């Protein structure tokens, strides 16, 4: 599934004219049923270079918002999406997507 997500993400970025050669901050949204699961994922992702915030969400779950500087090419996005999917699965949560700031030209 990671390859599909990476391809879809690159298509969206291309469609809005995003410079995929430029390193920029991407936010990744992971939701967990418990604060402890979200915090553990935040700690583990922090050890790999992500900046993570854990907080309760309006959905009644716990959000682990993971941010990383990424040059969004196929390989990098596939790797990150695979990591997010794996962390969510391993800790009983869900990976709910990503976002980045798009600047007007």
MOPAC internal coordinates of N, CA, C and O (Angstrom, degrees):
PM7 1SCF
backbone

  N    0.0000 0     0.00 0     0.00 0    0    0    0
  C    1.4442 1     0.00 0     0.00 0    1    0    0
  C    1.5287 1   111.15 1     0.00 0    2    1    0
  O    1.2310 1   119.66 1   150.90 1    3    2    1
  N    1.3242 1   118.25 1   -29.10 1    3    2    1
  C    1.4624 1   121.93 1  -177.82 1    5    3    2
  C    1.5187 1   112.36 1   -58.92 1    6    5    3
  O    1.2310 1   120.44 1   138.20 1    7    6    5
  N    1.3377 1   116.77 1   -41.80 1    7    6    5
  C    1.4655 1   120.37 1  -179.91 1    9    7    6
  C    1.5178 1   110.22 1   -63.07 1   10    9    7
  O    1.2310 1   120.41 1   140.10 1   11   10    9
  N    1.3281 1   116.82 1   -39.90 1   11   10    9
  C    1.4629 1   120.91 1   177.89 1   13   11   10
  C    1.5242 1   110.24 1   -62.34 1   14   13   11
  O    1.2310 1   120.32 1   133.18 1   15   14   13
  N    1.3446 1   116.99 1   -46.82 1   15   14   13
  C    1.4620 1   120.67 1   179.36 1   17   15   14
  C    1.5258 1   111.16 1   -60.67 1   18   17   15
  O    1.2310 1   120.16 1   138.31 1   19   18   17
  N    1.3238 1   117.30 1   -41.69 1   19   18   17
  C    1.4612 1   120.91 1   179.90 1   21   19   18
  C    1.5196 1   110.66 1   -63.33 1   22   21   19
  O    1.2310 1   120.25 1   135.15 1   23   22   21
  N    1.3146 1   117.12 1   -44.85 1   23   22   21
  C    1.4649 1   121.29 1   179.03 1   25   23   22
  C    1.5189 1   110.66 1   -62.32 1   26   25   23
  O    1.2310 1   120.51 1   135.80 1   27   26   25
  N    1.3291 1   116.64 1   -44.20 1   27   26   25
  C    1.4684 1   120.95 1   179.08 1   29   27   26
  C    1.5252 1   110.93 1   -63.54 1   30   29   27
  O    1.2310 1   120.16 1   136.77 1   31   30   29
  N    1.3256 1   117.29 1   -43.23 1   31   30   29
  C    1.4647 1   121.14 1  -179.92 1   33   31   30
  C    1.5209 1   110.84 1   -62.27 1   34   33   31
  O    1.2310 1   120.37 1   135.11 1   35   34   33
  N    1.3197 1   116.90 1   -44.89 1   35   34   33
  C    1.4656 1   120.05 1   179.02 1   37   35   34
  C    1.5188 1   111.19 1   -63.95 1   38   37   35
  O    1.2310 1   119.82 1   143.45 1   39   38   37
  N    1.3144 1   117.94 1   -36.55 1   39   38   37
  C    1.4668 1   121.12 1   177.59 1   41   39   38
  C    1.5248 1   110.53 1   -63.69 1   42   41   39
  O    1.2310 1   120.28 1   137.79 1   43   42   41
  N    1.3185 1   117.07 1   -42.21 1   43   42   41
  C    1.4689 1   121.02 1   178.26 1   45   43   42
  C    1.5243 1   110.16 1   -64.24 1   46   45   43
  O    1.2310 1   120.34 1   133.02 1   47   46   45
  N    1.3252 1   116.95 1   -46.98 1   47   46   45
  C    1.4662 1   120.67 1  -179.76 1   49   47   46
  C    1.5221 1   111.12 1   -61.57 1   50   49   47
  O    1.2310 1   120.43 1   138.83 1   51   50   49
  N    1.3194 1   116.79 1   -41.17 1   51   50   49
  C    1.4631 1   121.22 1   178.40 1   53   51   50
  C    1.5251 1   110.81 1   -64.12 1   54   53   51
  O    1.2310 1   120.68 1   137.93 1   55   54   53
  N    1.3123 1   116.31 1   -42.07 1   55   54   53
  C    1.4654 1   121.68 1  -177.93 1   57   55   54
  C    1.5331 1   111.89 1   -61.11 1   58   57   55
  O    1.2310 1   120.12 1   145.96 1   59   58   57
  N    1.3301 1   117.37 1   -34.04 1   59   58   57
  C    1.4663 1   120.23 1  -179.26 1   61   59   58
  C    1.5293 1   112.34 1   -94.37 1   62   61   59
  O    1.2310 1   120.23 1  -174.04 1   63   62   61
  N    1.3374 1   117.16 1     5.96 1   63   62   61
  C    1.4616 1   121.13 1   176.22 1   65   63   62
  C    1.5153 1   114.43 1    78.16 1   66   65   63
  O    1.2310 1   120.02 1  -152.89 1   67   66   65
  N    1.3169 1   117.57 1    27.11 1   67   66   65
  C    1.4556 1   122.85 1  -179.01 1   69   67   66
  C    1.5227 1   110.18 1   -72.47 1   70   69   67
  O    1.2310 1   120.14 1   -41.81 1   71   70   69
  N    1.3319 1   117.34 1   138.19 1   71   70   69
  C    1.4652 1   122.30 1   178.12 1   73   71   70
  C    1.5297 1   108.91 1   -81.30 1   74   73   71
  O    1.2310 1   120.47 1   -81.22 1   75   74   73
  N    1.3221 1   116.71 1    98.78 1   75   74   73
  C    1.4625 1   121.01 1  -176.12 1   77   75   74
  C    1.5301 1   113.19 1   -77.78 1   78   77   75
  O    1.2310 1   120.18 1  -178.97 1   79   78   77
  N    1.3176 1   117.27 1     1.03 1   79   78   77
  C    1.4627 1   120.01 1   175.23 1   81   79   78
  C    1.5295 1   110.80 1   -92.09 1   82   81   79
  O    1.2310 1   120.40 1   174.13 1   83   82   81
  N    1.3177 1   116.85 1    -5.87 1   83   82   81
  C    1.4649 1   122.42 1  -175.19 1   85   83   82
  C    1.5278 1   110.50 1  -101.32 1   86   85   83
  O    1.2310 1   121.10 1   -47.31 1   87   86   85
  N    1.3237 1   115.50 1   132.69 1   87   86   85
  C    1.4712 1   121.27 1   175.41 1   89   87   86
  C    1.5290 1   108.22 1   -71.94 1   90   89   87
  O    1.2310 1   120.98 1   -46.22 1   91   90   89
  N    1.3206 1   115.74 1   133.78 1   91   90   89
  C    1.4640 1   119.37 1   178.35 1   93   91   90
  C    1.5257 1   109.91 1  -152.70 1   94   93   91
  O    1.2310 1   121.31 1   -11.74 1   95   94   93
  N    1.3164 1   115.10 1   168.26 1   95   94   93
  C    1.4618 1   121.20 1  -178.29 1   97   95   94
  C    1.5256 1   110.66 1   -79.44 1   98   97   95
  O    1.2310 1   121.29 1   -48.25 1   99   98   97
  N    1.3085 1   115.13 1   131.75 1   99   98   97
  C    1.4581 1   122.89 1   173.54 1  101   99   98
  C    1.5241 1   107.64 1  -119.74 1  102  101   99
  O    1.2310 1   120.66 1   -42.55 1  103  102  101
  N    1.3216 1   116.34 1   137.45 1  103  102  101
  C    1.4583 1   122.68 1   174.79 1  105  103  102
  C    1.5196 1   108.76 1  -104.05 1  106  105  103
  O    1.2310 1   120.83 1   -42.87 1  107  106  105
  N    1.3201 1   116.02 1   137.13 1  107  106  105
  C    1.4580 1   122.69 1   179.39 1  109  107  106
  C    1.5291 1   108.10 1  -123.02 1  110  109  107
  O    1.2310 1   120.69 1   -47.94 1  111  110  109
  N    1.3303 1   116.29 1   132.06 1  111  110  109
  C    1.4595 1   122.35 1  -172.66 1  113  111  110
  C    1.5303 1   110.54 1  -107.17 1  114  113  111
  O    1.2310 1   121.27 1   -63.12 1  115  114  113
  N    1.3270 1   115.18 1   116.88 1  115  114  113
  C    1.4611 1   121.44 1   177.43 1  117  115  114
  C    1.5255 1   108.17 1  -122.15 1  118  117  115
  O    1.2310 1   120.64 1   -46.36 1  119  118  117
  N    1.3279 1   116.38 1   133.64 1  119  118  117
  C    1.4634 1   121.77 1  -179.15 1  121  119  118
  C    1.5223 1   110.14 1  -117.55 1  122  121  119
  O    1.2310 1   121.72 1   -39.59 1  123  122  121
  N    1.3498 1   114.32 1   140.41 1  123  122  121
  C    1.4611 1   121.08 1  -177.19 1  125  123  122
  C    1.5223 1   110.29 1  -135.33 1  126  125  123
  O    1.2310 1   120.58 1   -26.51 1  127  126  125
  N    1.3378 1   116.50 1   153.49 1  127  126  125
  C    1.4608 1   119.35 1  -178.61 1  129  127  126
  C    1.5292 1   113.70 1   -72.95 1  130  129  127
  O    1.2310 1   120.16 1   158.99 1  131  130  129
  N    1.3394 1   117.30 1   -21.01 1  131  130  129
  C    1.4658 1   119.80 1  -178.33 1  133  131  130
  C    1.5255 1   110.76 1  -129.63 1  134  133  131
  O    1.2310 1   121.70 1   -26.76 1  135  134  133
  N    1.3184 1   114.36 1   153.24 1  135  134  133
  C    1.4577 1   120.28 1   176.62 1  137  135  134
  C    1.5238 1   110.74 1   -63.80 1  138  137  135
  O    1.2310 1   120.46 1   141.89 1  139  138  137
  N    1.3289 1   116.73 1   -38.11 1  139  138  137
  C    1.4664 1   119.38 1  -177.69 1  141  139  138
  C    1.5266 1   111.52 1   -64.97 1  142  141  139
  O    1.2310 1   119.67 1   141.44 1  143  142  141
  N    1.3246 1   118.24 1   -38.56 1  143  142  141
  C    1.4702 1   120.52 1   177.43 1  145  143  142
  C    1.5253 1   110.32 1   -64.92 1  146  145  143
  O    1.2310 1   120.34 1   135.08 1  147  146  145
  N    1.3318 1   116.96 1   -44.92 1  147  146  145
  C    1.4685 1   120.68 1   179.41 1  149  147  146
  C    1.5261 1   110.89 1   -62.62 1  150  149  147
  O    1.2310 1   120.59 1   139.11 1  151  150  149
  N    1.3357 1   116.48 1   -40.89 1  151  150  149
  C    1.4639 1   120.69 1  -179.90 1  153  151  150
  C    1.5268 1   111.46 1   -66.24 1  154  153  151
  O    1.2310 1   120.18 1   139.22 1  155  154  153
  N    1.3256 1   117.26 1   -40.78 1  155  154  153
  C    1.4666 1   120.52 1   179.03 1  157  155  154
  C    1.5269 1   110.94 1   -64.38 1  158  157  155
  O    1.2310 1   120.46 1   137.67 1  159  158  157
  N    1.3222 1   116.73 1   -42.33 1  159  158  157
  C    1.4676 1   120.16 1   176.42 1  161  159  158
  C    1.5259 1   109.51 1   -62.30 1  162  161  159
  O    1.2310 1   120.17 1   137.71 1  163  162  161
  N    1.3247 1   117.28 1   -42.29 1  163  162  161
  C    1.4639 1   120.83 1   177.42 1  165  163  162
  C    1.5177 1   111.94 1   -59.22 1  166  165  163
  O    1.2310 1   120.58 1   137.78 1  167  166  165
  N    1.3337 1   116.49 1   -42.22 1  167  166  165
  C    1.4760 1   120.18 1   177.98 1  169  167  166
  C    1.5322 1   110.93 1   -63.59 1  170  169  167
  O    1.2310 1   120.96 1   133.10 1  171  170  169
  N    1.3287 1   115.78 1   -46.90 1  171  170  169
  C    1.4688 1   118.94 1  -178.46 1  173  171  170
  C    1.5282 1   111.91 1   -65.04 1  174  173  171
  O    1.2310 1   120.34 1   137.08 1  175  174  173
  N    1.3189 1   116.95 1   -42.92 1  175  174  173
  C    1.4659 1   119.12 1   178.05 1  177  175  174
  C    1.5252 1   110.91 1   -67.07 1  178  177  175
  O    1.2310 1   120.30 1   145.57 1  179  178  177
  N    1.3292 1   117.03 1   -34.43 1  179  178  177
  C    1.4619 1   121.00 1   177.05 1  181  179  178
  C    1.5193 1   111.95 1   -60.34 1  182  181  179
  O    1.2310 1   120.49 1   145.20 1  183  182  181
  N    1.3198 1   116.67 1   -34.80 1  183  182  181
  C    1.4653 1   121.04 1   178.42 1  185  183  182
  C    1.5245 1   112.16 1   -68.78 1  186  185  183
  O    1.2310 1   120.00 1   162.56 1  187  186  185
  N    1.3267 1   117.61 1   -17.44 1  187  186  185
  C    1.4694 1   120.71 1   179.43 1  189  187  186
  C    1.5277 1   112.24 1  -103.55 1  190  189  187
  O    1.2310 1   120.44 1  -171.04 1  191  190  189
  N    1.3488 1   116.77 1     8.96 1  191  190  189
  C    1.4577 1   119.95 1   174.22 1  193  191  190
  C    1.5172 1   116.31 1   105.71 1  194  193  191
  O    1.2310 1   119.84 1   178.90 1  195  194  193
  N    1.3226 1   117.90 1    -1.10 1  195  194  193
  C    1.4664 1   120.40 1   176.83 1  197  195  194
  C    1.5257 1   109.66 1   -81.12 1  198  197  195
  O    1.2310 1   120.78 1   -30.99 1  199  198  197
  N    1.3167 1   116.12 1   149.01 1  199  198  197
  C    1.4632 1   121.93 1   167.89 1  201  199  198
  C    1.5259 1   105.72 1   -97.25 1  202  201  199
  O    1.2310 1   120.24 1   -52.64 1  203  202  201
  N    1.3157 1   117.14 1   127.36 1  203  202  201
  C    1.4678 1   119.92 1  -173.98 1  205  203  202
  C    1.5192 1   111.51 1  -126.20 1  206  205  203
  O    1.2310 1   121.71 1   -38.00 1  207  206  205
  N    1.3136 1   114.32 1   142.00 1  207  206  205
  C    1.4602 1   122.78 1   172.65 1  209  207  206
  C    1.5224 1   107.13 1  -123.78 1  210  209  207
  O    1.2310 1   120.83 1   -43.65 1  211  210  209
  N    1.3193 1   116.01 1   136.35 1  211  210  209
  C    1.4645 1   120.94 1   177.27 1  213  211  210
  C    1.5175 1   107.60 1  -117.56 1  214  213  211
  O    1.2310 1   121.25 1   -49.32 1  215  214  213
  N    1.3339 1   115.21 1   130.68 1  215  214  213
  C    1.4666 1   119.75 1   178.62 1  217  215  214
  C    1.5260 1   109.51 1  -156.97 1  218  217  215
  O    1.2310 1   121.58 1   -20.11 1  219  218  217
  N    1.3260 1   114.59 1   159.89 1  219  218  217
  C    1.4635 1   118.52 1   177.04 1  221  219  218
  C    1.5218 1   108.29 1   -70.35 1  222  221  219
  O    1.2310 1   121.20 1   -27.31 1  223  222  221
  N    1.3217 1   115.31 1   152.69 1  223  222  221
  C    1.4645 1   119.79 1  -178.07 1  225  223  222
  C    1.5214 1   110.06 1  -117.43 1  226  225  223
  O    1.2310 1   121.03 1   -16.61 1  227  226  225
  N    1.3130 1   115.64 1   163.39 1  227  226  225
  C    1.4624 1   120.67 1   177.83 1  229  227  226
  C    1.5256 1   110.82 1   -67.03 1  230  229  227
  O    1.2310 1   120.36 1   163.60 1  231  230  229
  N    1.3226 1   116.92 1   -16.40 1  231  230  229
  C    1.4663 1   121.87 1   178.88 1  233  231  230
  C    1.5253 1   111.95 1   -78.90 1  234  233  231
  O    1.2310 1   120.17 1   174.74 1  235  234  233
  N    1.3407 1   117.27 1    -5.26 1  235  234  233
  C    1.4577 1   120.50 1  -177.96 1  237  235  234
  C    1.5117 1   113.35 1    85.57 1  238  237  235
  O    1.2310 1   120.42 1  -174.52 1  239  238  237
  N    1.3076 1   116.80 1     5.48 1  239  238  237
  C    1.4611 1   122.35 1   178.20 1  241  239  238
  C    1.5237 1   107.98 1  -109.92 1  242  241  239
  O    1.2310 1   121.15 1     2.82 1  243  242  241
  N    1.3158 1   115.41 1  -177.18 1  243  242  241
  C    1.4606 1   121.28 1   177.40 1  245  243  242
  C    1.5181 1   109.26 1  -108.62 1  246  245  243
  O    1.2310 1   121.18 1   -52.04 1  247  246  245
  N    1.3215 1   115.35 1   127.96 1  247  246  245
  C    1.4610 1   122.35 1  -179.96 1  249  247  246
  C    1.5151 1   109.89 1   -93.34 1  250  249  247
  O    1.2310 1   120.98 1   -48.79 1  251  250  249
  N    1.3184 1   115.72 1   131.21 1  251  250  249
  C    1.4614 1   121.87 1   165.75 1  253  251  250
  C    1.5186 1   104.81 1  -110.16 1  254  253  251
  O    1.2310 1   120.73 1   -74.20 1  255  254  253
  N    1.3202 1   116.21 1   105.80 1  255  254  253
  C    1.4605 1   122.20 1   179.25 1  257  255  254
  C    1.5225 1   107.07 1   -93.15 1  258  257  255
  O    1.2310 1   120.66 1   -68.62 1  259  258  257
  N    1.3170 1   116.34 1   111.38 1  259  258  257
  C    1.4669 1   122.46 1  -176.39 1  261  259  258
  C    1.5216 1   109.01 1  -106.94 1  262  261  259
  O    1.2310 1   120.73 1   -53.28 1  263  262  261
  N    1.3311 1   116.22 1   126.72 1  263  262  261
  C    1.4577 1   121.55 1  -178.39 1  265  263  262
  C    1.5227 1   109.24 1  -118.96 1  266  265  263
  O    1.2310 1   121.21 1   -42.88 1  267  266  265
  N    1.3348 1   115.30 1   137.12 1  267  266  265
  C    1.4634 1   120.72 1   177.97 1  269  267  266
  C    1.5148 1   109.33 1  -145.54 1  270  269  267
  O    1.2310 1   121.37 1   -30.03 1  271  270  269
  N    1.3134 1   114.99 1   149.97 1  271  270  269
  C    1.4631 1   121.78 1   172.83 1  273  271  270
  C    1.5249 1   107.13 1   -84.63 1  274  273  271
  O    1.2310 1   120.52 1   -57.45 1  275  274  273
  N    1.3190 1   116.61 1   122.55 1  275  274  273
  C    1.4602 1   121.77 1  -174.11 1  277  275  274
  C    1.5193 1   110.07 1  -135.98 1  278  277  275
  O    1.2310 1   120.44 1   -40.96 1  279  278  277
  N    1.3346 1   116.76 1   139.04 1  279  278  277
  C    1.4640 1   121.23 1   164.05 1  281  279  278
  C    1.5258 1   104.16 1   -89.50 1  282  281  279
  O    1.2310 1   120.22 1   -69.48 1  283  282  281
  N    1.3335 1   117.18 1   110.52 1  283  282  281
  C    1.4664 1   119.75 1  -168.73 1  285  283  282
  C    1.5235 1   114.80 1   -77.78 1  286  285  283
  O    1.2310 1   121.14 1  -103.10 1  287  286  285
  N    1.3270 1   115.43 1    76.90 1  287  286  285
  C    1.4648 1   118.46 1   171.92 1  289  287  286
  C    1.5272 1   108.00 1  -105.01 1  290  289  287
  O    1.2310 1   121.04 1    -6.82 1  291  290  289
  N    1.3048 1   115.61 1   173.18 1  291  290  289
  C    1.4630 1   121.39 1  -175.61 1  293  291  290
  C    1.5276 1   112.52 1   -54.50 1  294  293  291
  O    1.2310 1   120.50 1   130.96 1  295  294  293
  N    1.3198 1   116.64 1   -49.04 1  295  294  293
  C    1.4675 1   120.77 1  -175.87 1  297  295  294
  C    1.5251 1   111.67 1   -66.16 1  298  297  295
  O    1.2310 1   120.17 1   135.08 1  299  298  297
  N    1.3318 1   117.28 1   -44.92 1  299  298  297
  C    1.4651 1   120.50 1  -178.53 1  301  299  298
  C    1.5234 1   111.18 1   -63.65 1  302  301  299
  O    1.2310 1   120.60 1   133.37 1  303  302  301
  N    1.3255 1   116.46 1   -46.63 1  303  302  301
  C    1.4627 1   119.08 1  -179.19 1  305  303  302
  C    1.5235 1   111.63 1   -66.61 1  306  305  303
  O    1.2310 1   120.07 1   140.96 1  307  306  305
  N    1.3143 1   117.47 1   -39.04 1  307  306  305
  C    1.4628 1   119.94 1   178.17 1  309  307  306
  C    1.5266 1   110.44 1   -61.61 1  310  309  307
  O    1.2310 1   120.54 1   138.27 1  311  310  309
  N    1.3329 1   116.58 1   -41.73 1  311  310  309
  C    1.4612 1   121.19 1   178.78 1  313  311  310
  C    1.5236 1   111.15 1   -63.27 1  314  313  311
  O    1.2310 1   120.49 1   133.00 1  315  314  313
  N    1.3329 1   116.67 1   -47.00 1  315  314  313
  C    1.4646 1   120.34 1  -178.53 1  317  315  314
  C    1.5257 1   110.88 1   -66.25 1  318  317  315
  O    1.2310 1   119.93 1   135.33 1  319  318  317
  N    1.3258 1   117.73 1   -44.67 1  319  318  317
  C    1.4624 1   119.67 1   179.71 1  321  319  318
  C    1.5306 1   110.99 1   -62.45 1  322  321  319
  O    1.2310 1   120.39 1   140.75 1  323  322  321
  N    1.3201 1   116.86 1   -39.25 1  323  322  321
  C    1.4684 1   119.72 1   177.51 1  325  323  322
  C    1.5312 1   110.14 1   -62.30 1  326  325  323
  O    1.2310 1   120.46 1   136.62 1  327  326  325
  N    1.3207 1   116.73 1   -43.38 1  327  326  325
  C    1.4625 1   120.92 1   178.49 1  329  327  326
  C    1.5275 1   110.51 1   -60.82 1  330  329  327
  O    1.2310 1   120.14 1   134.12 1  331  330  329
  N    1.3317 1   117.33 1   -45.88 1  331  330  329
  C    1.4668 1   120.63 1  -179.61 1  333  331  330
  C    1.5307 1   111.36 1   -62.94 1  334  333  331
  O    1.2310 1   120.49 1   135.81 1  335  334  333
  N    1.3188 1   116.67 1   -44.19 1  335  334  333
  C    1.4697 1   120.50 1   178.96 1  337  335  334
  C    1.5249 1   111.08 1   -62.56 1  338  337  335
  O    1.2310 1   120.48 1   138.41 1  339  338  337
  N    1.3282 1   116.68 1   -41.59 1  339  338  337
  C    1.4599 1   121.69 1  -179.60 1  341  339  338
  C    1.5240 1   111.20 1   -66.13 1  342  341  339
  O    1.2310 1   120.34 1   134.23 1  343  342  341
  N    1.3344 1   116.95 1   -45.77 1  343  342  341
  C    1.4642 1   120.23 1   179.75 1  345  343  342
  C    1.5229 1   110.31 1   -62.13 1  346  345  343
  O    1.2310 1   120.45 1   136.08 1  347  346  345
  N    1.3175 1   116.75 1   -43.92 1  347  346  345
  C    1.4660 1   120.17 1   179.44 1  349  347  346
  C    1.5261 1   110.32 1   -60.59 1  350  349  347
  O    1.2310 1   120.54 1   132.34 1  351  350  349
  N    1.3103 1   116.57 1   -47.66 1  351  350  349
  C    1.4690 1   120.80 1  -178.93 1  353  351  350
  C    1.5245 1   111.67 1   -63.53 1  354  353  351
  O    1.2310 1   120.54 1   135.00 1  355  354  353
  N    1.3315 1   116.58 1   -45.00 1  355  354  353
  C    1.4648 1   120.73 1  -176.92 1  357  355  354
  C    1.5248 1   113.09 1   -64.12 1  358  357  355
  O    1.2310 1   120.12 1   152.84 1  359  358  357
  N    1.3371 1   117.38 1   -27.16 1  359  358  357
  C    1.4611 1   120.80 1  -176.34 1  361  359  358
  C    1.5286 1   112.92 1  -112.27 1  362  361  359
  O    1.2310 1   120.33 1  -163.71 1  363  362  361
  N    1.3323 1   116.98 1    16.29 1  363  362  361
  C    1.4538 1   120.94 1   173.76 1  365  363  362
  C    1.5100 1   115.33 1    73.74 1  366  365  363
  O    1.2310 1   120.58 1  -154.00 1  367  366  365
  N    1.3277 1   116.50 1    26.00 1  367  366  365
  C    1.4574 1   120.18 1  -178.04 1  369  367  366
  C    1.5108 1   112.64 1  -116.41 1  370  369  367
  O    1.2310 1   121.53 1    20.92 1  371  370  369
  N    1.3227 1   114.67 1  -159.08 1  371  370  369
  C    1.4600 1   120.30 1   178.53 1  373  371  370
  C    1.5258 1   110.00 1  -141.00 1  374  373  371
  O    1.2310 1   121.41 1   -35.41 1  375  374  373
  N    1.3196 1   114.90 1   144.59 1  375  374  373
  C    1.4620 1   122.38 1   174.10 1  377  375  374
  C    1.5195 1   105.67 1   -94.23 1  378  377  375
  O    1.2310 1   120.72 1   -61.58 1  379  378  377
  N    1.3408 1   116.24 1   118.42 1  379  378  377
  C    1.4588 1   120.77 1  -170.90 1  381  379  378
  C    1.5247 1   113.35 1  -108.99 1  382  381  379
  O    1.2310 1   119.65 1  -165.34 1  383  382  381
  N    1.3218 1   118.27 1    14.66 1  383  382  381
  C    1.4531 1   118.86 1   173.66 1  385  383  382
  C    1.5165 1   114.32 1   118.67 1  386  385  383
  O    1.2310 1   121.98 1    12.34 1  387  386  385
  N    1.3104 1   113.81 1  -167.66 1  387  386  385
  C    1.4563 1   121.88 1  -171.77 1  389  387  386
  C    1.5248 1   108.86 1  -146.60 1  390  389  387
  O    1.2310 1   121.35 1   -12.73 1  391  390  389
  N    1.3377 1   115.02 1   167.27 1  391  390  389
  C    1.4588 1   120.65 1   169.97 1  393  391  390
  C    1.5182 1   108.75 1  -157.27 1  394  393  391
  O    1.2310 1   121.63 1   -20.57 1  395  394  393
  N    1.3111 1   114.48 1   159.43 1  395  394  393
  C    1.4532 1   122.14 1   174.70 1  397  395  394
  C    1.5124 1   107.41 1  -148.77 1  398  397  395
  O    1.2310 1   121.01 1   -20.41 1  399  398  397
  N    1.3019 1   115.68 1   159.59 1  399  398  397
  C    1.4568 1   119.89 1   179.40 1  401  399  398
  C    1.5240 1   109.10 1   -80.32 1  402  401  399
  O    1.2310 1   120.85 1   -50.21 1  403  402  401
  N    1.3204 1   115.98 1   129.79 1  403  402  401
  C    1.4612 1   121.63 1   177.22 1  405  403  402
  C    1.5151 1   107.18 1  -106.11 1  406  405  403
  O    1.2310 1   121.03 1   -57.30 1  407  406  405
  N    1.3077 1   115.64 1   122.70 1  407  406  405
  C    1.4640 1   120.58 1  -179.27 1  409  407  406
  C    1.5200 1   109.75 1   -97.12 1  410  409  407
  O    1.2310 1   121.13 1   -41.40 1  411  410  409
  N    1.3159 1   115.44 1   138.60 1  411  410  409
  C    1.4681 1   120.20 1   176.63 1  413  411  410
  C    1.5211 1   109.19 1   -70.53 1  414  413  411
  O    1.2310 1   121.23 1   -33.68 1  415  414  413
  N    1.3292 1   115.24 1   146.32 1  415  414  413
  C    1.4724 1   119.94 1  -179.88 1  417  415  414
  C    1.5075 1   110.43 1   -82.42 1  418  417  415
  O    1.2310 1   120.10 1   180.00 1  419  418  417

